[in-house]
Amino acid sequence: MRKKKQWKSLTCKTYQNLDSTCETCVFFGLEKRFKATTSIDCCSISPREPNKKFRVCLFFFIKEK
């Protein structure tokens, strides 16, 4: 069986440059390190809270069992 690909919206705990990769993110209130097959719009400023220096990452990744 094939693994399902899913879009997930994650909030970055770390933030530096817009072109830097997001490794540490908050997912369901927990810090998790995971590998994404493809990162899209990584570390873009959150439109909901532009004053905060958190970044929003969108990862297109394969969910592992």
Z-matrix of the N, CA and C atoms (Angstrom, degrees):
N
C 1 1.468
C 2 1.530 1 110.52
N 3 1.295 2 115.36 1 145.16
C 4 1.458 3 119.94 2 179.91
C 5 1.524 4 110.77 3 -83.25
N 6 1.306 5 115.11 4 149.74
C 7 1.464 6 119.62 5 176.22
C 8 1.521 7 108.71 6 -81.23
N 9 1.312 8 115.83 7 142.49
C 10 1.463 9 120.07 8 -178.48
C 11 1.523 10 110.90 9 -80.52
N 12 1.324 11 115.39 10 137.42
C 13 1.460 12 120.00 11 175.96
C 14 1.519 13 107.90 12 -95.61
N 15 1.316 14 117.00 13 135.41
C 16 1.457 15 120.64 14 -177.02
C 17 1.521 16 111.19 15 -136.94
N 18 1.324 17 114.39 16 150.63
C 19 1.460 18 120.28 17 173.53
C 20 1.525 19 108.29 18 -89.83
N 21 1.314 20 116.22 19 135.63
C 22 1.462 21 119.82 20 176.77
C 23 1.522 22 109.40 21 -134.34
N 24 1.310 23 115.95 22 137.89
C 25 1.458 24 120.52 23 176.57
C 26 1.527 25 108.62 24 -99.51
N 27 1.329 26 116.39 25 122.27
C 28 1.451 27 120.45 26 -176.68
C 29 1.520 28 110.62 27 -124.56
N 30 1.316 29 115.77 28 146.66
C 31 1.457 30 120.44 29 177.82
C 32 1.526 31 109.56 30 -100.82
N 33 1.313 32 116.45 31 125.14
C 34 1.462 33 120.30 32 -177.68
C 35 1.516 34 111.28 33 -75.56
N 36 1.306 35 115.21 34 137.41
C 37 1.457 36 120.24 35 174.35
C 38 1.528 37 108.57 36 -85.58
N 39 1.321 38 115.45 37 -32.93
C 40 1.462 39 120.25 38 179.64
C 41 1.516 40 109.67 39 -104.24
N 42 1.305 41 115.81 40 146.79
C 43 1.461 42 119.61 41 179.97
C 44 1.522 43 109.12 42 -149.42
N 45 1.326 44 116.36 43 134.29
C 46 1.460 45 119.88 44 176.80
C 47 1.512 46 108.86 45 -139.97
N 48 1.316 47 116.29 46 -97.64
C 49 1.457 48 119.67 47 178.05
C 50 1.517 49 109.70 48 -95.88
N 51 1.318 50 116.07 49 157.77
C 52 1.458 51 119.79 50 -179.30
C 53 1.522 52 111.30 51 -67.48
N 54 1.331 53 116.82 52 -22.94
C 55 1.457 54 119.05 53 -178.90
C 56 1.524 55 112.11 54 -96.52
N 57 1.326 56 116.86 55 5.44
C 58 1.460 57 119.49 56 179.27
C 59 1.528 58 109.76 57 -81.74
N 60 1.305 59 115.67 58 154.11
C 61 1.457 60 119.68 59 -178.91
C 62 1.517 61 110.44 60 -83.63
N 63 1.327 62 116.15 61 144.32
C 64 1.463 63 120.92 62 179.40
C 65 1.512 64 108.73 63 -94.53
N 66 1.309 65 116.33 64 117.07
C 67 1.453 66 119.38 65 179.45
C 68 1.522 67 111.42 66 -106.47
N 69 1.324 68 116.37 67 -46.56
C 70 1.457 69 119.79 68 -178.41
C 71 1.517 70 109.86 69 -96.21
N 72 1.318 71 116.69 70 116.55
C 73 1.454 72 120.81 71 -178.83
C 74 1.518 73 110.66 72 -131.50
N 75 1.322 74 116.00 73 158.99
C 76 1.460 75 120.60 74 176.82
C 77 1.519 76 108.35 75 -96.17
N 78 1.319 77 116.61 76 120.11
C 79 1.454 78 121.85 77 -176.98
C 80 1.519 79 108.76 78 -128.54
N 81 1.316 80 116.24 79 113.97
C 82 1.463 81 121.61 80 -175.87
C 83 1.526 82 111.51 81 57.04
N 84 1.334 83 116.33 82 36.24
C 85 1.457 84 120.87 83 176.76
C 86 1.513 85 114.32 84 79.31
N 87 1.334 86 116.80 85 5.60
C 88 1.457 87 119.82 86 -179.39
C 89 1.515 88 110.00 87 -123.75
N 90 1.330 89 115.68 88 144.84
C 91 1.457 90 118.80 89 176.47
C 92 1.515 91 108.50 90 -81.38
N 93 1.315 92 115.15 91 125.74
C 94 1.463 93 118.69 92 -180.00
C 95 1.517 94 109.80 93 -135.48
N 96 1.312 95 115.07 94 141.01
C 97 1.458 96 119.14 95 173.18
C 98 1.522 97 107.13 96 -103.65
N 99 1.299 98 115.51 97 129.23
C 100 1.454 99 119.33 98 -177.71
C 101 1.508 100 109.13 99 -147.59
N 102 1.317 101 115.61 100 161.09
C 103 1.452 102 120.15 101 179.55
C 104 1.517 103 109.53 102 -104.00
N 105 1.309 104 116.18 103 129.01
C 106 1.458 105 120.87 104 178.44
C 107 1.519 106 108.59 105 -103.99
N 108 1.316 107 115.40 106 140.07
C 109 1.456 108 119.35 107 179.64
C 110 1.518 109 109.68 108 -70.73
N 111 1.303 110 116.98 109 -37.62
C 112 1.460 111 121.44 110 178.93
C 113 1.522 112 108.97 111 -145.56
N 114 1.315 113 116.39 112 133.33
C 115 1.464 114 119.68 113 177.30
C 116 1.517 115 109.05 114 -108.91
N 117 1.314 116 116.43 115 133.59
C 118 1.456 117 121.69 116 -178.45
C 119 1.527 118 109.57 117 -128.11
N 120 1.316 119 116.39 118 133.00
C 121 1.467 120 121.79 119 -178.41
C 122 1.524 121 111.02 120 53.60
N 123 1.317 122 115.52 121 45.86
C 124 1.456 123 120.39 122 -178.51
C 125 1.525 124 110.26 123 -72.15
N 126 1.291 125 116.87 124 136.26
C 127 1.460 126 123.04 125 176.78
C 128 1.514 127 113.44 126 60.89
N 129 1.305 128 118.03 127 44.02
C 130 1.459 129 119.91 128 172.65
C 131 1.526 130 107.86 129 -91.29
N 132 1.321 131 116.74 130 149.99
C 133 1.465 132 120.20 131 -176.69
C 134 1.528 133 110.50 132 -68.19
N 135 1.306 134 116.19 133 136.30
C 136 1.458 135 120.96 134 -178.95
C 137 1.527 136 110.31 135 -67.64
N 138 1.338 137 117.99 136 123.35
C 139 1.463 138 121.32 137 -178.98
C 140 1.526 139 112.95 138 -70.60
N 141 1.323 140 116.18 139 -24.13
C 142 1.468 141 119.77 140 -178.71
C 143 1.525 142 111.37 141 -73.49
N 144 1.332 143 115.75 142 -39.79
C 145 1.458 144 120.07 143 -179.16
C 146 1.528 145 109.79 144 -130.44
N 147 1.329 146 117.36 145 76.76
C 148 1.462 147 121.45 146 -175.94
C 149 1.526 148 113.44 147 -68.26
N 150 1.326 149 117.07 148 -20.55
C 151 1.461 150 120.23 149 -179.46
C 152 1.524 151 111.76 150 -76.31
N 153 1.329 152 116.01 151 -27.09
C 154 1.455 153 119.31 152 179.12
C 155 1.520 154 109.46 153 -80.17
N 156 1.322 155 115.54 154 148.98
C 157 1.454 156 119.40 155 -176.21
C 158 1.522 157 112.89 156 -93.12
N 159 1.329 158 115.58 157 19.99
C 160 1.457 159 118.50 158 174.58
C 161 1.512 160 108.81 159 -79.64
N 162 1.300 161 116.90 160 155.49
C 163 1.451 162 121.20 161 179.34
C 164 1.521 163 109.30 162 -118.85
N 165 1.318 164 115.09 163 155.60
C 166 1.458 165 119.56 164 177.91
C 167 1.519 166 108.97 165 -108.82
N 168 1.321 167 116.12 166 128.41
C 169 1.458 168 120.23 167 179.33
C 170 1.515 169 110.21 168 -113.64
N 171 1.312 170 115.65 169 137.36
C 172 1.456 171 120.23 170 173.32
C 173 1.520 172 107.82 171 -111.94
N 174 1.309 173 115.96 172 121.04
C 175 1.447 174 119.97 173 -179.39
C 176 1.522 175 110.70 174 -116.35
N 177 1.306 176 115.37 175 135.55
C 178 1.459 177 120.95 176 172.58
C 179 1.516 178 105.21 177 -104.13
N 180 1.324 179 116.30 178 101.78
C 181 1.451 180 118.92 179 -172.73
C 182 1.523 181 112.14 180 -132.00
N 183 1.319 182 114.91 181 163.97
C 184 1.460 183 120.55 182 178.49
C 185 1.523 184 108.65 183 -94.66
N 186 1.300 185 115.80 184 122.06
C 187 1.457 186 121.03 185 -178.84
C 188 1.532 187 109.19 186 -75.32
N 189 1.316 188 115.91 187 125.17
C 190 1.463 189 119.67 188 -179.00
C 191 1.518 190 110.09 189 -94.13
N 192 1.333 191 114.96 190 153.36
C 193 1.467 192 119.94 191 179.99
C 194 1.517 193 109.76 192 -75.11
